[in-house]
């Protein structure tokens, strides 16, 4: 019995160490012309992650619209999405490469891709990349962030402007259809609340149910 107890204690010390050595991909984005002006997205291979956003001092004046607060929360992405992120990282030397194209293109925001894990670490930054896979990875991360920010916005609109949900959900539907919002499961909670709220217009509830269905819920 004493041996079993010792084994449990040993396992308790090993588990945190294993968790800390779990590979992580982090994306840091900044563009002072946008709201939020900066955000960070951390992802693990099983889809666990964390998202933080903040409004910048020079963000556009948006006092007349409903703006989501800064976000700081754990998220759960699909394992399929997460595995693709890590596949791209490993195909590109854990981001120990030159990502920036140095082409004269419109400013899209600074993206920093970072990898850390027991097999190594690396990072690269870019506004626009010639590497199609790196550029697409940056776009997909922005689409995830857009989904999370939209979820926070929907929460405020549901609380303060239920009539405004009609146009907002129409816009969300379009963004999802065009691929500018992905991983809808990350905002499942607020979509569930909209879908079940009988004080909300039926067509709004229908859109919420359709989005949940697309996400497999």
C-alpha positions as CSV (number, residue, x, y, z in Angstrom):
1,X,0.0,0.0,0.0
2,X,2.9,2.3,0.9
3,X,4.5,1.6,-2.5
4,X,1.2,2.5,-4.3
5,X,1.1,5.8,-2.4
6,X,4.7,6.6,-3.4
7,X,3.8,5.9,-7.0
8,X,0.9,8.3,-6.9
9,X,3.1,11.0,-5.4
10,X,5.7,10.4,-8.2
11,X,3.0,10.6,-10.9
12,X,1.7,13.9,-9.4
13,X,5.2,15.4,-9.9
14,X,5.6,13.9,-13.4
15,X,2.2,15.1,-14.7
16,X,2.8,18.9,-14.4
17,X,6.3,18.4,-16.0
18,X,4.6,16.6,-19.0
19,X,2.0,19.4,-19.3
20,X,4.7,22.1,-19.3
21,X,6.6,20.2,-22.1
22,X,3.6,20.0,-24.3
23,X,4.3,21.8,-27.7
24,X,2.8,25.2,-28.1
25,X,2.2,27.4,-31.1
26,X,1.5,31.0,-30.3
27,X,0.4,33.8,-32.6
28,X,0.8,37.4,-31.7
29,X,-1.1,39.9,-33.9
30,X,-1.1,43.7,-33.8
31,X,-2.6,46.4,-36.0
32,X,-3.4,49.7,-34.3
33,X,-6.0,50.5,-36.9
34,X,-8.2,47.6,-35.8
35,X,-10.3,46.8,-32.7
36,X,-8.9,44.9,-30.9
37,X,-5.5,46.4,-31.7
38,X,-3.6,43.3,-30.5
39,X,-4.3,39.7,-29.5
40,X,-2.5,36.5,-28.6
41,X,-3.6,33.0,-29.5
42,X,-2.0,30.0,-27.9
43,X,-2.7,26.5,-29.2
44,X,-1.7,22.9,-28.0
45,X,-1.9,19.8,-30.2
46,X,-5.1,18.6,-28.6
47,X,-6.9,21.9,-29.4
48,X,-6.6,23.4,-25.9
49,X,-5.7,27.0,-26.1
50,X,-6.0,30.5,-24.6
51,X,-6.9,33.8,-26.2
52,X,-6.2,37.3,-25.0
53,X,-7.1,40.6,-26.7
54,X,-6.7,44.2,-25.9
55,X,-7.8,47.6,-27.3
56,X,-5.0,49.9,-28.1
57,X,-4.7,53.6,-27.2
58,X,-5.0,54.5,-30.9
59,X,-7.9,52.2,-31.8
60,X,-10.6,53.8,-33.9
61,X,-13.3,55.7,-32.1
62,X,-16.1,53.1,-31.7
63,X,-18.1,54.7,-28.9
64,X,-21.2,54.6,-30.9
65,X,-21.2,50.9,-31.5
66,X,-21.3,47.9,-29.2
67,X,-17.6,46.9,-28.7
68,X,-16.6,43.7,-26.9
69,X,-14.4,44.0,-23.8
70,X,-10.9,42.8,-23.7
71,X,-10.9,39.0,-23.8
72,X,-8.8,36.6,-21.6
73,X,-10.1,33.1,-21.6
74,X,-9.3,29.4,-22.3
75,X,-10.7,28.0,-25.6
76,X,-11.1,24.6,-27.2
77,X,-10.4,24.3,-30.9
78,X,-11.1,21.2,-33.0
79,X,-8.2,18.7,-32.9
80,X,-8.3,18.7,-36.7
81,X,-7.5,22.5,-36.8
82,X,-4.8,22.2,-34.1
83,X,-3.1,19.3,-35.7
84,X,-2.9,21.2,-39.0
85,X,-1.3,24.1,-37.2
86,X,1.5,21.9,-35.8
87,X,1.9,20.1,-39.1
88,X,2.6,23.5,-40.8
89,X,5.0,24.4,-38.0
90,X,7.0,21.2,-38.4
91,X,7.0,21.6,-42.2
92,X,8.5,25.0,-41.8
93,X,11.4,24.2,-39.3
94,X,9.4,25.2,-36.2
95,X,9.2,28.7,-37.8
96,X,12.9,29.1,-37.8
97,X,12.6,30.7,-41.2
98,X,12.2,34.0,-42.9
99,X,8.4,34.6,-43.2
100,X,8.3,38.1,-44.5
101,X,8.1,38.7,-48.2
102,X,9.4,42.3,-48.1
103,X,7.0,43.0,-50.9
104,X,5.3,46.4,-51.1
105,X,1.8,45.3,-50.1
106,X,-0.8,46.9,-48.0
107,X,-0.3,46.7,-44.3
108,X,-2.4,43.7,-43.0
109,X,-1.1,43.6,-39.4
110,X,2.0,42.2,-37.9
111,X,1.8,38.4,-37.3
112,X,4.4,36.6,-35.2
113,X,4.3,32.8,-35.2
114,X,6.2,31.1,-32.4
115,X,6.7,27.4,-31.6
116,X,8.1,25.9,-28.4
117,X,8.3,22.3,-27.3
118,X,10.7,19.5,-26.4
119,X,11.8,19.2,-30.0
120,X,12.9,22.9,-30.3
121,X,11.7,26.4,-30.7
122,X,11.5,29.1,-33.3
123,X,9.6,32.2,-34.4
124,X,9.2,34.5,-37.4
125,X,7.2,37.6,-38.2
126,X,5.5,38.9,-41.2
127,X,2.9,41.3,-42.7
128,X,2.7,39.3,-45.9
129,X,4.4,36.0,-46.7
130,X,5.4,34.6,-50.1
131,X,5.0,31.2,-48.6
132,X,1.3,30.3,-49.3
133,X,1.1,27.9,-46.4
134,X,2.4,30.4,-43.9
135,X,0.2,33.2,-45.3
136,X,-2.8,30.8,-45.1
137,X,-1.9,29.9,-41.5
138,X,-1.9,33.6,-40.5
139,X,-5.2,34.1,-42.2
140,X,-6.8,31.1,-40.4
141,X,-5.5,32.4,-37.1
142,X,-7.1,35.8,-37.8
143,X,-10.3,34.0,-38.6
144,X,-10.3,32.2,-35.3
145,X,-9.6,35.5,-33.5
146,X,-12.5,37.1,-35.4
147,X,-14.8,34.3,-34.2
148,X,-13.8,34.8,-30.6
149,X,-14.2,38.6,-30.7
150,X,-17.5,38.2,-32.4
151,X,-18.7,35.9,-29.6
152,X,-17.9,38.5,-27.1
153,X,-19.7,41.1,-29.2
154,X,-22.8,38.9,-29.4
155,X,-22.9,38.6,-25.6
156,X,-23.1,42.3,-25.3
157,X,-25.7,42.7,-28.0
158,X,-27.8,40.0,-26.5
159,X,-27.7,41.9,-23.2
160,X,-28.2,45.4,-24.5
161,X,-29.7,45.4,-28.0
162,X,-31.6,42.3,-28.9
163,X,-33.1,43.9,-32.0
164,X,-29.5,44.5,-33.3
165,X,-28.9,40.7,-33.3
166,X,-30.8,40.5,-36.6
167,X,-28.3,42.4,-38.6
168,X,-25.4,41.1,-36.5
169,X,-26.2,37.4,-37.1
170,X,-26.8,38.1,-40.8
171,X,-23.2,39.5,-40.9
172,X,-21.9,36.5,-39.0
173,X,-23.5,34.1,-41.4
174,X,-21.8,35.9,-44.3
175,X,-18.4,35.9,-42.5
176,X,-18.6,32.2,-41.8
177,X,-19.7,31.4,-45.4
178,X,-16.7,33.3,-46.8
179,X,-14.2,31.7,-44.4
180,X,-13.4,34.9,-42.4
181,X,-14.7,33.2,-39.3
182,X,-13.8,29.6,-38.4
183,X,-13.9,27.2,-35.4
184,X,-17.5,28.3,-34.5
185,X,-17.4,25.8,-31.7
186,X,-15.3,28.2,-29.7
187,X,-18.4,30.5,-29.3
188,X,-20.9,27.6,-28.9
189,X,-22.1,29.0,-25.5
190,X,-23.3,32.3,-26.8
191,X,-24.9,30.8,-29.9
192,X,-26.8,28.3,-27.7
193,X,-28.1,31.2,-25.6
194,X,-29.2,33.1,-28.7
195,X,-30.9,30.0,-30.2
196,X,-32.8,29.3,-27.0
197,X,-33.8,32.8,-26.0
198,X,-37.5,33.1,-26.8
199,X,-37.4,36.9,-26.6
200,X,-35.1,37.0,-29.7
201,X,-36.6,37.0,-33.2
202,X,-37.2,33.6,-34.6
203,X,-35.0,34.2,-37.7
204,X,-32.1,35.1,-35.5
205,X,-32.6,32.0,-33.4
206,X,-32.8,30.0,-36.7
207,X,-29.4,31.4,-37.9
208,X,-27.8,30.5,-34.5
209,X,-29.1,27.0,-34.8
210,X,-27.8,26.7,-38.4
211,X,-24.4,27.9,-37.3
212,X,-24.3,25.4,-34.5
213,X,-25.3,22.6,-36.9
214,X,-22.5,23.6,-39.3
215,X,-20.1,23.2,-36.3
216,X,-21.5,19.8,-35.6
217,X,-23.6,20.7,-32.6
